[in-house]
Amino acid sequence: MKKVIPLVAAVALLGCEQETVPEASAITCSPVAFQQTISELSRESSRKAFTEACRSFEKAQRMREWEFEPSSPGRY
């Protein structure tokens, strides 16, 4: 009985192993790298987390891009 308990605990802990989700960046969120990363992730939750991280990264990138638009002379 004493030998069975550590074996059961070891098997239970193997199922708790976390899959590491890559960090969202310009390189990992590019279309080719994104598809490759998604295909390598085995868990659906990891795929969703990576997809959301890339969407958030891309949204932040779009928010940082802007162009100066001078006001028309009649507005000042």
Buried (B, 14 or more C-beta within 10 A) or exposed (E): EEEEEEEEEEEEEEEEEEEEBBEBEEEBBEEEBBEEBEEEBEEEEBBEBBBEBBEEBEEEEEEEEEEEEEEEEEEE
